[in-house]
């Protein structure tokens, strides 16, 4: 259980740091593309979360599926 907690913390801390730096940068922008800062910030956060979930699927589930496929082939 502690290994899962350590893995979670190592994944969570960079995301929080990136989100906080994004908040600071978005506070300086006056809304060039979008009408308000909050709309641009919301769209950036959604895009970041989707990209992080897609990359997590690639790095977590693809190796697991490969291992399961090898096990099924040998049995």
NORJOLIN-V160277 format. One record per run of one state. SS is the DSSP state (H for helix, E for strand, L for the rest). FROM is the first residue (numbers start at 1). TO is the last residue. If there is no record, write none. Layout:
ss->SS from->FROM to->TO
ss->SS from->FROM to->TO
This chain:
ss->L from->1 to->1
ss->H from->2 to->28
ss->L from->29 to->36
ss->H from->37 to->74
ss->L from->75 to->75
